[in-house]
Amino acid sequence: MSEHKTDHMHEHEHEHDHSHEHSHEHGHGLDHHHGHHHDPKQRQAVIHRIARAGGHLNAVKKMVEDDRDCSEVLIQLAAVQSALNSVSKIILKDHIEHCIVDAVEENDSEAIDRLNKAIDQIIK
C-alpha cells in the first residue's frame, strides 16, 4: 500500500523595503554586486521553490536510507533535477530582464562575462 503525500501551499504577502544594494559571495568565489532592486514576490517564489526541491531531495535521501528500489530513486532524483532546472530558468530570465539590461545601460561588460560563466555552469 503506498502513501500519498500532498503538499499544502500557503502564500503570505508581506510588504518590505528591499531597495538596497547588496553583494553576496557565491560558491564559485565571485562577488556579485547588485545596484538595483529585485521584486520581493519573485524572490519569495524562488525561495519557496528551492525549499520544496530541498524537501524533495531529503525525501529521496530517506528512500536511499530505506533501501527503496533504485528505479524509484532515480525517478525521484529526475524530479528534483527538473525542479532545480526550473528555478535556474526563472532566475536566469529575471537576471537577463533586469540585471543584464541594467548592465548594458551602464556599459558593465563584467556582468555579461559573469552571465556567460553562469550559463556555462548551468548548461553542460
Jmol script that loads the backbone (N, CA, C; Angstrom):
load data "model"
ATOM      1  N   MET A   1       0.850  -1.165   0.000  1.00  0.00           N
ATOM      2  CA  MET A   1       0.000   0.000   0.000  1.00  0.00           C
ATOM      3  C   MET A   1       0.897   1.230   0.000  1.00  0.00           C
ATOM      4  N   SER A   2       0.674   2.133  -0.888  1.00  0.00           N
ATOM      5  CA  SER A   2       1.528   3.313  -0.958  1.00  0.00           C
ATOM      6  C   SER A   2       0.873   4.491  -0.260  1.00  0.00           C
ATOM      7  N   GLU A   3       1.732   5.329   0.283  1.00  0.00           N
ATOM      8  CA  GLU A   3       1.239   6.536   0.933  1.00  0.00           C
ATOM      9  C   GLU A   3       1.228   7.663  -0.072  1.00  0.00           C
ATOM     10  N   HIS A   4       0.257   8.522   0.038  1.00  0.00           N
ATOM     11  CA  HIS A   4       0.184   9.681  -0.847  1.00  0.00           C
ATOM     12  C   HIS A   4       0.344  10.933   0.001  1.00  0.00           C
ATOM     13  N   LYS A   5       1.357  11.683  -0.314  1.00  0.00           N
ATOM     14  CA  LYS A   5       1.628  12.904   0.441  1.00  0.00           C
ATOM     15  C   LYS A   5       1.196  14.093  -0.401  1.00  0.00           C
ATOM     16  N   THR A   6       0.422  14.969   0.178  1.00  0.00           N
ATOM     17  CA  THR A   6       0.018  16.167  -0.550  1.00  0.00           C
ATOM     18  C   THR A   6       0.723  17.364   0.031  1.00  0.00           C
ATOM     19  N   ASP A   7       1.101  18.259  -0.839  1.00  0.00           N
ATOM     20  CA  ASP A   7       1.736  19.496  -0.422  1.00  0.00           C
ATOM     21  C   ASP A   7       0.661  20.551  -0.254  1.00  0.00           C
ATOM     22  N   HIS A   8       0.717  21.238   0.836  1.00  0.00           N
ATOM     23  CA  HIS A   8      -0.195  22.333   1.063  1.00  0.00           C
ATOM     24  C   HIS A   8       0.615  23.617   1.016  1.00  0.00           C
ATOM     25  N   MET A   9       0.248  24.480   0.086  1.00  0.00           N
ATOM     26  CA  MET A   9       0.967  25.729  -0.053  1.00  0.00           C
ATOM     27  C   MET A   9       0.134  26.847   0.545  1.00  0.00           C
ATOM     28  N   HIS A  10       0.776  27.644   1.322  1.00  0.00           N
ATOM     29  CA  HIS A  10       0.150  28.827   1.876  1.00  0.00           C
ATOM     30  C   HIS A  10       0.997  30.004   1.474  1.00  0.00           C
ATOM     31  N   GLU A  11       0.400  30.931   0.774  1.00  0.00           N
ATOM     32  CA  GLU A  11       1.154  32.093   0.354  1.00  0.00           C
ATOM     33  C   GLU A  11       0.815  33.254   1.257  1.00  0.00           C
ATOM     34  N   HIS A  12       1.834  33.928   1.677  1.00  0.00           N
ATOM     35  CA  HIS A  12       1.681  35.088   2.521  1.00  0.00           C
ATOM     36  C   HIS A  12       2.360  36.256   1.839  1.00  0.00           C
ATOM     37  N   GLU A  13       1.667  37.365   1.786  1.00  0.00           N
ATOM     38  CA  GLU A  13       2.263  38.549   1.201  1.00  0.00           C
ATOM     39  C   GLU A  13       2.677  39.487   2.309  1.00  0.00           C
ATOM     40  N   HIS A  14       3.901  39.965   2.203  1.00  0.00           N
ATOM     41  CA  HIS A  14       4.428  40.918   3.155  1.00  0.00           C
ATOM     42  C   HIS A  14       5.053  42.056   2.385  1.00  0.00           C
ATOM     43  N   GLU A  15       4.810  43.243   2.839  1.00  0.00           N
ATOM     44  CA  GLU A  15       5.423  44.405   2.218  1.00  0.00           C
ATOM     45  C   GLU A  15       6.681  44.752   2.997  1.00  0.00           C
ATOM     46  N   HIS A  16       7.812  44.720   2.345  1.00  0.00           N
ATOM     47  CA  HIS A  16       9.084  45.072   2.946  1.00  0.00           C
ATOM     48  C   HIS A  16       9.842  45.955   1.978  1.00  0.00           C
ATOM     49  N   ASP A  17      10.654  46.827   2.512  1.00  0.00           N
ATOM     50  CA  ASP A  17      11.512  47.639   1.664  1.00  0.00           C
ATOM     51  C   ASP A  17      12.816  46.887   1.457  1.00  0.00           C
ATOM     52  N   HIS A  18      12.998  46.355   0.268  1.00  0.00           N
ATOM     53  CA  HIS A  18      14.213  45.626  -0.073  1.00  0.00           C
ATOM     54  C   HIS A  18      15.042  46.414  -1.066  1.00  0.00           C
ATOM     55  N   SER A  19      14.897  47.729  -1.067  1.00  0.00           N
ATOM     56  CA  SER A  19      15.576  48.548  -2.058  1.00  0.00           C
ATOM     57  C   SER A  19      16.924  49.018  -1.521  1.00  0.00           C
ATOM     58  N   HIS A  20      17.844  48.075  -1.436  1.00  0.00           N
ATOM     59  CA  HIS A  20      19.188  48.408  -1.003  1.00  0.00           C
ATOM     60  C   HIS A  20      20.192  47.646  -1.852  1.00  0.00           C
ATOM     61  N   GLU A  21      21.389  48.172  -1.874  1.00  0.00           N
ATOM     62  CA  GLU A  21      22.432  47.478  -2.617  1.00  0.00           C
ATOM     63  C   GLU A  21      22.950  46.346  -1.754  1.00  0.00           C
ATOM     64  N   HIS A  22      23.323  45.255  -2.394  1.00  0.00           N
ATOM     65  CA  HIS A  22      23.876  44.143  -1.653  1.00  0.00           C
ATOM     66  C   HIS A  22      24.856  43.381  -2.517  1.00  0.00           C
ATOM     67  N   SER A  23      25.754  42.708  -1.860  1.00  0.00           N
ATOM     68  CA  SER A  23      26.650  41.819  -2.582  1.00  0.00           C
ATOM     69  C   SER A  23      26.674  40.508  -1.822  1.00  0.00           C
ATOM     70  N   HIS A  24      26.922  39.435  -2.526  1.00  0.00           N
ATOM     71  CA  HIS A  24      26.962  38.149  -1.880  1.00  0.00           C
ATOM     72  C   HIS A  24      28.018  37.289  -2.536  1.00  0.00           C
ATOM     73  N   GLU A  25      28.562  36.405  -1.742  1.00  0.00           N
ATOM     74  CA  GLU A  25      29.606  35.501  -2.203  1.00  0.00           C
ATOM     75  C   GLU A  25      28.936  34.236  -2.708  1.00  0.00           C
ATOM     76  N   HIS A  26      29.257  33.847  -3.909  1.00  0.00           N
ATOM     77  CA  HIS A  26      28.739  32.608  -4.472  1.00  0.00           C
ATOM     78  C   HIS A  26      29.777  31.512  -4.263  1.00  0.00           C
ATOM     79  N   GLY A  27      29.377  30.275  -4.390  1.00  0.00           N
ATOM     80  CA  GLY A  27      30.264  29.144  -4.198  1.00  0.00           C
ATOM     81  C   GLY A  27      31.441  29.125  -5.148  1.00  0.00           C
ATOM     82  N   HIS A  28      31.385  29.899  -6.210  1.00  0.00           N
ATOM     83  CA  HIS A  28      32.471  29.907  -7.185  1.00  0.00           C
ATOM     84  C   HIS A  28      33.509  30.972  -6.886  1.00  0.00           C
ATOM     85  N   GLY A  29      33.387  31.688  -5.747  1.00  0.00           N
ATOM     86  CA  GLY A  29      34.396  32.642  -5.335  1.00  0.00           C
ATOM     87  C   GLY A  29      34.256  34.024  -5.948  1.00  0.00           C
ATOM     88  N   LEU A  30      33.189  34.285  -6.687  1.00  0.00           N
ATOM     89  CA  LEU A  30      32.989  35.589  -7.298  1.00  0.00           C
ATOM     90  C   LEU A  30      32.007  36.404  -6.480  1.00  0.00           C
ATOM     91  N   ASP A  31      32.362  37.662  -6.232  1.00  0.00           N
ATOM     92  CA  ASP A  31      31.402  38.560  -5.604  1.00  0.00           C
ATOM     93  C   ASP A  31      30.424  39.012  -6.666  1.00  0.00           C
ATOM     94  N   HIS A  32      29.171  39.071  -6.313  1.00  0.00           N
ATOM     95  CA  HIS A  32      28.145  39.527  -7.243  1.00  0.00           C
ATOM     96  C   HIS A  32      27.468  40.712  -6.579  1.00  0.00           C
ATOM     97  N   HIS A  33      27.554  41.855  -7.189  1.00  0.00           N
ATOM     98  CA  HIS A  33      27.046  43.089  -6.603  1.00  0.00           C
ATOM     99  C   HIS A  33      25.838  43.560  -7.397  1.00  0.00           C
ATOM    100  N   HIS A  34      24.796  43.903  -6.678  1.00  0.00           N
ATOM    101  CA  HIS A  34      23.594  44.438  -7.311  1.00  0.00           C
ATOM    102  C   HIS A  34      23.414  45.886  -6.901  1.00  0.00           C
ATOM    103  N   GLY A  35      23.122  46.740  -7.867  1.00  0.00           N
ATOM    104  CA  GLY A  35      22.797  48.111  -7.562  1.00  0.00           C
ATOM    105  C   GLY A  35      21.361  48.416  -7.931  1.00  0.00           C
ATOM    106  N   HIS A  36      20.555  47.391  -8.096  1.00  0.00           N
ATOM    107  CA  HIS A  36      19.163  47.566  -8.476  1.00  0.00           C
ATOM    108  C   HIS A  36      18.296  46.701  -7.565  1.00  0.00           C
ATOM    109  N   HIS A  37      17.017  46.690  -7.821  1.00  0.00           N
ATOM    110  CA  HIS A  37      16.075  46.055  -6.912  1.00  0.00           C
ATOM    111  C   HIS A  37      15.453  44.813  -7.549  1.00  0.00           C
ATOM    112  N   HIS A  38      15.304  43.786  -6.734  1.00  0.00           N
ATOM    113  CA  HIS A  38      14.612  42.571  -7.160  1.00  0.00           C
ATOM    114  C   HIS A  38      13.212  42.601  -6.573  1.00  0.00           C
ATOM    115  N   ASP A  39      12.284  42.088  -7.326  1.00  0.00           N
ATOM    116  CA  ASP A  39      10.894  42.028  -6.891  1.00  0.00           C
ATOM    117  C   ASP A  39      10.777  41.057  -5.705  1.00  0.00           C
ATOM    118  N   PRO A  40      10.326  41.552  -4.548  1.00  0.00           N
ATOM    119  CA  PRO A  40      10.221  40.679  -3.367  1.00  0.00           C
ATOM    120  C   PRO A  40       9.317  39.466  -3.585  1.00  0.00           C
ATOM    121  N   LYS A  41       8.245  39.622  -4.350  1.00  0.00           N
ATOM    122  CA  LYS A  41       7.355  38.482  -4.617  1.00  0.00           C
ATOM    123  C   LYS A  41       8.073  37.426  -5.452  1.00  0.00           C
ATOM    124  N   GLN A  42       8.825  37.876  -6.449  1.00  0.00           N
ATOM    125  CA  GLN A  42       9.589  36.957  -7.302  1.00  0.00           C
ATOM    126  C   GLN A  42      10.627  36.215  -6.451  1.00  0.00           C
ATOM    127  N   ARG A  43      11.324  36.950  -5.587  1.00  0.00           N
ATOM    128  CA  ARG A  43      12.343  36.337  -4.738  1.00  0.00           C
ATOM    129  C   ARG A  43      11.719  35.303  -3.818  1.00  0.00           C
ATOM    130  N   GLN A  44      10.569  35.631  -3.207  1.00  0.00           N
ATOM    131  CA  GLN A  44       9.891  34.683  -2.313  1.00  0.00           C
ATOM    132  C   GLN A  44       9.444  33.431  -3.074  1.00  0.00           C
ATOM    133  N   ALA A  45       8.976  33.611  -4.306  1.00  0.00           N
ATOM    134  CA  ALA A  45       8.561  32.455  -5.115  1.00  0.00           C
ATOM    135  C   ALA A  45       9.753  31.542  -5.390  1.00  0.00           C
ATOM    136  N   VAL A  46      10.903  32.131  -5.674  1.00  0.00           N
ATOM    137  CA  VAL A  46      12.118  31.339  -5.925  1.00  0.00           C
ATOM    138  C   VAL A  46      12.546  30.626  -4.651  1.00  0.00           C
ATOM    139  N   ILE A  47      12.533  31.340  -3.532  1.00  0.00           N
ATOM    140  CA  ILE A  47      12.911  30.728  -2.253  1.00  0.00           C
ATOM    141  C   ILE A  47      11.984  29.563  -1.929  1.00  0.00           C
ATOM    142  N   HIS A  48      10.690  29.745  -2.183  1.00  0.00           N
ATOM    143  CA  HIS A  48       9.718  28.671  -1.932  1.00  0.00           C
ATOM    144  C   HIS A  48      10.019  27.448  -2.806  1.00  0.00           C
ATOM    145  N   ARG A  49      10.300  27.678  -4.080  1.00  0.00           N
ATOM    146  CA  ARG A  49      10.610  26.560  -4.981  1.00  0.00           C
ATOM    147  C   ARG A  49      11.875  25.822  -4.550  1.00  0.00           C
ATOM    148  N   ILE A  50      12.887  26.566  -4.122  1.00  0.00           N
ATOM    149  CA  ILE A  50      14.134  25.943  -3.666  1.00  0.00           C
ATOM    150  C   ILE A  50      13.875  25.124  -2.410  1.00  0.00           C
ATOM    151  N   ALA A  51      13.076  25.659  -1.499  1.00  0.00           N
ATOM    152  CA  ALA A  51      12.753  24.931  -0.270  1.00  0.00           C
ATOM    153  C   ALA A  51      12.014  23.632  -0.587  1.00  0.00           C
ATOM    154  N   ARG A  52      11.085  23.698  -1.536  1.00  0.00           N
ATOM    155  CA  ARG A  52      10.344  22.484  -1.917  1.00  0.00           C
ATOM    156  C   ARG A  52      11.278  21.454  -2.540  1.00  0.00           C
ATOM    157  N   ALA A  53      12.197  21.913  -3.400  1.00  0.00           N
ATOM    158  CA  ALA A  53      13.157  20.992  -4.013  1.00  0.00           C
ATOM    159  C   ALA A  53      14.053  20.372  -2.944  1.00  0.00           C
ATOM    160  N   GLY A  54      14.445  21.184  -1.956  1.00  0.00           N
ATOM    161  CA  GLY A  54      15.259  20.661  -0.856  1.00  0.00           C
ATOM    162  C   GLY A  54      14.511  19.606  -0.056  1.00  0.00           C
ATOM    163  N   GLY A  55      13.247  19.853   0.203  1.00  0.00           N
ATOM    164  CA  GLY A  55      12.429  18.868   0.910  1.00  0.00           C
ATOM    165  C   GLY A  55      12.286  17.589   0.108  1.00  0.00           C
ATOM    166  N   HIS A  56      12.122  17.733  -1.186  1.00  0.00           N
ATOM    167  CA  HIS A  56      12.005  16.563  -2.061  1.00  0.00           C
ATOM    168  C   HIS A  56      13.318  15.778  -2.055  1.00  0.00           C
ATOM    169  N   LEU A  57      14.449  16.495  -2.085  1.00  0.00           N
ATOM    170  CA  LEU A  57      15.749  15.830  -2.062  1.00  0.00           C
ATOM    171  C   LEU A  57      15.939  15.071  -0.747  1.00  0.00           C
ATOM    172  N   ASN A  58      15.487  15.645   0.361  1.00  0.00           N
ATOM    173  CA  ASN A  58      15.550  14.932   1.640  1.00  0.00           C
ATOM    174  C   ASN A  58      14.716  13.663   1.611  1.00  0.00           C
ATOM    175  N   ALA A  59      13.571  13.717   0.921  1.00  0.00           N
ATOM    176  CA  ALA A  59      12.733  12.527   0.783  1.00  0.00           C
ATOM    177  C   ALA A  59      13.456  11.457  -0.032  1.00  0.00           C
ATOM    178  N   VAL A  60      14.197  11.877  -1.052  1.00  0.00           N
ATOM    179  CA  VAL A  60      14.975  10.923  -1.856  1.00  0.00           C
ATOM    180  C   VAL A  60      16.070  10.302  -0.995  1.00  0.00           C
ATOM    181  N   LYS A  61      16.712  11.104  -0.163  1.00  0.00           N
ATOM    182  CA  LYS A  61      17.737  10.590   0.754  1.00  0.00           C
ATOM    183  C   LYS A  61      17.142   9.510   1.647  1.00  0.00           C
ATOM    184  N   LYS A  62      15.936   9.776   2.149  1.00  0.00           N
ATOM    185  CA  LYS A  62      15.258   8.796   3.007  1.00  0.00           C
ATOM    186  C   LYS A  62      14.953   7.520   2.223  1.00  0.00           C
ATOM    187  N   MET A  63      14.587   7.668   0.953  1.00  0.00           N
ATOM    188  CA  MET A  63      14.339   6.492   0.116  1.00  0.00           C
ATOM    189  C   MET A  63      15.594   5.626   0.027  1.00  0.00           C
ATOM    190  N   VAL A  64      16.748   6.266  -0.144  1.00  0.00           N
ATOM    191  CA  VAL A  64      18.010   5.521  -0.224  1.00  0.00           C
ATOM    192  C   VAL A  64      18.299   4.856   1.114  1.00  0.00           C
ATOM    193  N   GLU A  65      18.109   5.595   2.208  1.00  0.00           N
ATOM    194  CA  GLU A  65      18.326   5.032   3.547  1.00  0.00           C
ATOM    195  C   GLU A  65      17.424   3.823   3.792  1.00  0.00           C
ATOM    196  N   ASP A  66      16.206   3.880   3.252  1.00  0.00           N
ATOM    197  CA  ASP A  66      15.240   2.796   3.426  1.00  0.00           C
ATOM    198  C   ASP A  66      15.427   1.685   2.394  1.00  0.00           C
ATOM    199  N   ASP A  67      16.483   1.801   1.584  1.00  0.00           N
ATOM    200  CA  ASP A  67      16.822   0.794   0.569  1.00  0.00           C
ATOM    201  C   ASP A  67      15.681   0.556  -0.413  1.00  0.00           C
ATOM    202  N   ARG A  68      15.071   1.670  -0.861  1.00  0.00           N
ATOM    203  CA  ARG A  68      13.984   1.589  -1.834  1.00  0.00           C
ATOM    204  C   ARG A  68      14.532   1.205  -3.199  1.00  0.00           C
ATOM    205  N   ASP A  69      13.664   0.811  -4.072  1.00  0.00           N
ATOM    206  CA  ASP A  69      14.021   0.388  -5.422  1.00  0.00           C
ATOM    207  C   ASP A  69      14.800   1.489  -6.146  1.00  0.00           C
ATOM    208  N   CYS A  70      15.899   1.105  -6.778  1.00  0.00           N
ATOM    209  CA  CYS A  70      16.767   2.070  -7.473  1.00  0.00           C
ATOM    210  C   CYS A  70      16.022   2.852  -8.548  1.00  0.00           C
ATOM    211  N   SER A  71      15.140   2.197  -9.261  1.00  0.00           N
ATOM    212  CA  SER A  71      14.379   2.879 -10.310  1.00  0.00           C
ATOM    213  C   SER A  71      13.513   3.988  -9.724  1.00  0.00           C
ATOM    214  N   GLU A  72      12.884   3.704  -8.582  1.00  0.00           N
ATOM    215  CA  GLU A  72      12.067   4.726  -7.916  1.00  0.00           C
ATOM    216  C   GLU A  72      12.931   5.912  -7.486  1.00  0.00           C
ATOM    217  N   VAL A  73      14.113   5.624  -6.950  1.00  0.00           N
ATOM    218  CA  VAL A  73      15.024   6.680  -6.505  1.00  0.00           C
ATOM    219  C   VAL A  73      15.452   7.530  -7.698  1.00  0.00           C
ATOM    220  N   LEU A  74      15.797   6.883  -8.797  1.00  0.00           N
ATOM    221  CA  LEU A  74      16.230   7.616  -9.990  1.00  0.00           C
ATOM    222  C   LEU A  74      15.114   8.514 -10.536  1.00  0.00           C
ATOM    223  N   ILE A  75      13.897   8.017 -10.514  1.00  0.00           N
ATOM    224  CA  ILE A  75      12.761   8.821 -10.983  1.00  0.00           C
ATOM    225  C   ILE A  75      12.581  10.048 -10.090  1.00  0.00           C
ATOM    226  N   GLN A  76      12.702   9.855  -8.786  1.00  0.00           N
ATOM    227  CA  GLN A  76      12.567  10.984  -7.869  1.00  0.00           C
ATOM    228  C   GLN A  76      13.725  11.969  -8.006  1.00  0.00           C
ATOM    229  N   LEU A  77      14.935  11.473  -8.252  1.00  0.00           N
ATOM    230  CA  LEU A  77      16.074  12.361  -8.492  1.00  0.00           C
ATOM    231  C   LEU A  77      15.863  13.189  -9.757  1.00  0.00           C
ATOM    232  N   ALA A  78      15.278  12.571 -10.771  1.00  0.00           N
ATOM    233  CA  ALA A  78      14.977  13.307 -12.000  1.00  0.00           C
ATOM    234  C   ALA A  78      13.978  14.430 -11.712  1.00  0.00           C
ATOM    235  N   ALA A  79      13.023  14.177 -10.829  1.00  0.00           N
ATOM    236  CA  ALA A  79      12.052  15.205 -10.458  1.00  0.00           C
ATOM    237  C   ALA A  79      12.739  16.362  -9.731  1.00  0.00           C
ATOM    238  N   VAL A  80      13.707  16.054  -8.857  1.00  0.00           N
ATOM    239  CA  VAL A  80      14.460  17.093  -8.152  1.00  0.00           C
ATOM    240  C   VAL A  80      15.270  17.907  -9.149  1.00  0.00           C
ATOM    241  N   GLN A  81      15.942  17.229 -10.079  1.00  0.00           N
ATOM    242  CA  GLN A  81      16.724  17.935 -11.092  1.00  0.00           C
ATOM    243  C   GLN A  81      15.840  18.840 -11.939  1.00  0.00           C
ATOM    244  N   SER A  82      14.667  18.362 -12.282  1.00  0.00           N
ATOM    245  CA  SER A  82      13.728  19.167 -13.063  1.00  0.00           C
ATOM    246  C   SER A  82      13.303  20.407 -12.285  1.00  0.00           C
ATOM    247  N   ALA A  83      13.030  20.238 -10.996  1.00  0.00           N
ATOM    248  CA  ALA A  83      12.633  21.375 -10.161  1.00  0.00           C
ATOM    249  C   ALA A  83      13.754  22.401 -10.078  1.00  0.00           C
ATOM    250  N   LEU A  84      14.986  21.939  -9.911  1.00  0.00           N
ATOM    251  CA  LEU A  84      16.127  22.860  -9.840  1.00  0.00           C
ATOM    252  C   LEU A  84      16.369  23.541 -11.183  1.00  0.00           C
ATOM    253  N   ASN A  85      16.197  22.805 -12.270  1.00  0.00           N
ATOM    254  CA  ASN A  85      16.333  23.423 -13.595  1.00  0.00           C
ATOM    255  C   ASN A  85      15.279  24.508 -13.797  1.00  0.00           C
ATOM    256  N   SER A  86      14.080  24.269 -13.302  1.00  0.00           N
ATOM    257  CA  SER A  86      13.011  25.247 -13.402  1.00  0.00           C
ATOM    258  C   SER A  86      13.372  26.520 -12.628  1.00  0.00           C
ATOM    259  N   VAL A  87      13.910  26.362 -11.426  1.00  0.00           N
ATOM    260  CA  VAL A  87      14.337  27.513 -10.628  1.00  0.00           C
ATOM    261  C   VAL A  87      15.456  28.260 -11.344  1.00  0.00           C
ATOM    262  N   SER A  88      16.402  27.520 -11.893  1.00  0.00           N
ATOM    263  CA  SER A  88      17.504  28.153 -12.624  1.00  0.00           C
ATOM    264  C   SER A  88      16.983  28.977 -13.792  1.00  0.00           C
ATOM    265  N   LYS A  89      15.997  28.437 -14.504  1.00  0.00           N
ATOM    266  CA  LYS A  89      15.432  29.157 -15.640  1.00  0.00           C
ATOM    267  C   LYS A  89      14.750  30.444 -15.198  1.00  0.00           C
ATOM    268  N   ILE A  90      14.016  30.392 -14.093  1.00  0.00           N
ATOM    269  CA  ILE A  90      13.339  31.586 -13.568  1.00  0.00           C
ATOM    270  C   ILE A  90      14.369  32.648 -13.194  1.00  0.00           C
ATOM    271  N   ILE A  91      15.415  32.244 -12.488  1.00  0.00           N
ATOM    272  CA  ILE A  91      16.452  33.189 -12.072  1.00  0.00           C
ATOM    273  C   ILE A  91      17.187  33.741 -13.279  1.00  0.00           C
ATOM    274  N   LEU A  92      17.493  32.891 -14.251  1.00  0.00           N
ATOM    275  CA  LEU A  92      18.197  33.335 -15.454  1.00  0.00           C
ATOM    276  C   LEU A  92      17.372  34.359 -16.229  1.00  0.00           C
ATOM    277  N   LYS A  93      16.088  34.086 -16.410  1.00  0.00           N
ATOM    278  CA  LYS A  93      15.225  35.038 -17.119  1.00  0.00           C
ATOM    279  C   LYS A  93      15.153  36.366 -16.380  1.00  0.00           C
ATOM    280  N   ASP A  94      14.990  36.320 -15.066  1.00  0.00           N
ATOM    281  CA  ASP A  94      14.939  37.541 -14.279  1.00  0.00           C
ATOM    282  C   ASP A  94      16.264  38.300 -14.376  1.00  0.00           C
ATOM    283  N   HIS A  95      17.348  37.556 -14.338  1.00  0.00           N
ATOM    284  CA  HIS A  95      18.675  38.166 -14.435  1.00  0.00           C
ATOM    285  C   HIS A  95      18.845  38.889 -15.771  1.00  0.00           C
ATOM    286  N   ILE A  96      18.428  38.255 -16.842  1.00  0.00           N
ATOM    287  CA  ILE A  96      18.541  38.878 -18.160  1.00  0.00           C
ATOM    288  C   ILE A  96      17.639  40.103 -18.246  1.00  0.00           C
ATOM    289  N   GLU A  97      16.399  39.967 -17.788  1.00  0.00           N
ATOM    290  CA  GLU A  97      15.435  41.058 -17.905  1.00  0.00           C
ATOM    291  C   GLU A  97      15.782  42.264 -17.040  1.00  0.00           C
ATOM    292  N   HIS A  98      16.483  42.054 -15.938  1.00  0.00           N
ATOM    293  CA  HIS A  98      16.758  43.165 -15.031  1.00  0.00           C
ATOM    294  C   HIS A  98      18.255  43.458 -14.918  1.00  0.00           C
ATOM    295  N   CYS A  99      19.012  42.520 -14.412  1.00  0.00           N
ATOM    296  CA  CYS A  99      20.429  42.745 -14.147  1.00  0.00           C
ATOM    297  C   CYS A  99      21.200  43.051 -15.427  1.00  0.00           C
ATOM    298  N   ILE A 100      20.975  42.271 -16.461  1.00  0.00           N
ATOM    299  CA  ILE A 100      21.730  42.452 -17.697  1.00  0.00           C
ATOM    300  C   ILE A 100      21.275  43.712 -18.424  1.00  0.00           C
ATOM    301  N   VAL A 101      19.990  44.006 -18.409  1.00  0.00           N
ATOM    302  CA  VAL A 101      19.501  45.249 -19.006  1.00  0.00           C
ATOM    303  C   VAL A 101      20.182  46.436 -18.322  1.00  0.00           C
ATOM    304  N   ASP A 102      20.235  46.416 -16.995  1.00  0.00           N
ATOM    305  CA  ASP A 102      20.919  47.483 -16.257  1.00  0.00           C
ATOM    306  C   ASP A 102      22.404  47.524 -16.610  1.00  0.00           C
ATOM    307  N   ALA A 103      23.026  46.359 -16.711  1.00  0.00           N
ATOM    308  CA  ALA A 103      24.462  46.301 -17.027  1.00  0.00           C
ATOM    309  C   ALA A 103      24.752  46.884 -18.399  1.00  0.00           C
ATOM    310  N   VAL A 104      23.901  46.582 -19.376  1.00  0.00           N
ATOM    311  CA  VAL A 104      24.091  47.127 -20.725  1.00  0.00           C
ATOM    312  C   VAL A 104      23.954  48.645 -20.690  1.00  0.00           C
ATOM    313  N   GLU A 105      22.952  49.138 -19.967  1.00  0.00           N
ATOM    314  CA  GLU A 105      22.764  50.581 -19.856  1.00  0.00           C
ATOM    315  C   GLU A 105      23.961  51.262 -19.203  1.00  0.00           C
ATOM    316  N   GLU A 106      24.646  50.542 -18.293  1.00  0.00           N
ATOM    317  CA  GLU A 106      25.785  51.105 -17.570  1.00  0.00           C
ATOM    318  C   GLU A 106      27.124  50.694 -18.188  1.00  0.00           C
ATOM    319  N   ASN A 107      27.082  50.057 -19.361  1.00  0.00           N
ATOM    320  CA  ASN A 107      28.303  49.572 -20.019  1.00  0.00           C
ATOM    321  C   ASN A 107      29.139  48.672 -19.107  1.00  0.00           C
ATOM    322  N   ASP A 108      28.480  47.812 -18.373  1.00  0.00           N
ATOM    323  CA  ASP A 108      29.133  46.899 -17.436  1.00  0.00           C
ATOM    324  C   ASP A 108      29.403  45.566 -18.133  1.00  0.00           C
ATOM    325  N   SER A 109      30.553  45.454 -18.780  1.00  0.00           N
ATOM    326  CA  SER A 109      30.877  44.228 -19.521  1.00  0.00           C
ATOM    327  C   SER A 109      31.174  43.061 -18.579  1.00  0.00           C
ATOM    328  N   GLU A 110      31.574  43.355 -17.338  1.00  0.00           N
ATOM    329  CA  GLU A 110      31.836  42.278 -16.376  1.00  0.00           C
ATOM    330  C   GLU A 110      30.563  41.503 -16.065  1.00  0.00           C
ATOM    331  N   ALA A 111      29.420  42.173 -16.038  1.00  0.00           N
ATOM    332  CA  ALA A 111      28.151  41.498 -15.782  1.00  0.00           C
ATOM    333  C   ALA A 111      27.840  40.496 -16.888  1.00  0.00           C
ATOM    334  N   ILE A 112      28.152  40.872 -18.130  1.00  0.00           N
ATOM    335  CA  ILE A 112      27.952  39.951 -19.253  1.00  0.00           C
ATOM    336  C   ILE A 112      28.882  38.749 -19.109  1.00  0.00           C
ATOM    337  N   ASP A 113      30.132  38.994 -18.722  1.00  0.00           N
ATOM    338  CA  ASP A 113      31.086  37.897 -18.511  1.00  0.00           C
ATOM    339  C   ASP A 113      30.595  36.948 -17.415  1.00  0.00           C
ATOM    340  N   ARG A 114      30.066  37.518 -16.313  1.00  0.00           N
ATOM    341  CA  ARG A 114      29.539  36.678 -15.223  1.00  0.00           C
ATOM    342  C   ARG A 114      28.350  35.854 -15.700  1.00  0.00           C
ATOM    343  N   LEU A 115      27.493  36.466 -16.530  1.00  0.00           N
ATOM    344  CA  LEU A 115      26.347  35.736 -17.074  1.00  0.00           C
ATOM    345  C   LEU A 115      26.830  34.567 -17.929  1.00  0.00           C
ATOM    346  N   ASN A 116      27.804  34.819 -18.783  1.00  0.00           N
ATOM    347  CA  ASN A 116      28.336  33.749 -19.634  1.00  0.00           C
ATOM    348  C   ASN A 116      28.923  32.617 -18.796  1.00  0.00           C
ATOM    349  N   LYS A 117      29.638  32.937 -17.720  1.00  0.00           N
ATOM    350  CA  LYS A 117      30.183  31.905 -16.851  1.00  0.00           C
ATOM    351  C   LYS A 117      29.068  31.110 -16.170  1.00  0.00           C
ATOM    352  N   ALA A 118      28.013  31.821 -15.751  1.00  0.00           N
ATOM    353  CA  ALA A 118      26.886  31.138 -15.113  1.00  0.00           C
ATOM    354  C   ALA A 118      26.200  30.197 -16.090  1.00  0.00           C
ATOM    355  N   ILE A 119      26.014  30.655 -17.324  1.00  0.00           N
ATOM    356  CA  ILE A 119      25.387  29.813 -18.345  1.00  0.00           C
ATOM    357  C   ILE A 119      26.235  28.569 -18.595  1.00  0.00           C
ATOM    358  N   ASP A 120      27.563  28.745 -18.632  1.00  0.00           N
ATOM    359  CA  ASP A 120      28.457  27.589 -18.805  1.00  0.00           C
ATOM    360  C   ASP A 120      28.299  26.575 -17.691  1.00  0.00           C
ATOM    361  N   GLN A 121      28.018  27.041 -16.486  1.00  0.00           N
ATOM    362  CA  GLN A 121      27.822  26.135 -15.345  1.00  0.00           C
ATOM    363  C   GLN A 121      26.454  25.449 -15.393  1.00  0.00           C
ATOM    364  N   ILE A 122      25.452  26.176 -15.879  1.00  0.00           N
ATOM    365  CA  ILE A 122      24.095  25.632 -15.918  1.00  0.00           C
ATOM    366  C   ILE A 122      23.953  24.614 -17.037  1.00  0.00           C
ATOM    367  N   ILE A 123      24.476  24.971 -18.214  1.00  0.00           N
ATOM    368  CA  ILE A 123      24.328  24.126 -19.398  1.00  0.00           C
ATOM    369  C   ILE A 123      25.656  23.446 -19.672  1.00  0.00           C
ATOM    370  N   LYS A 124      25.719  22.176 -19.413  1.00  0.00           N
ATOM    371  CA  LYS A 124      26.965  21.413 -19.609  1.00  0.00           C
ATOM    372  C   LYS A 124      26.756  20.328 -20.614  1.00  0.00           C
TER     373      LYS A 124
END
end "model"
wireframe off; spacefill off
backbone 0.3
color backbone group
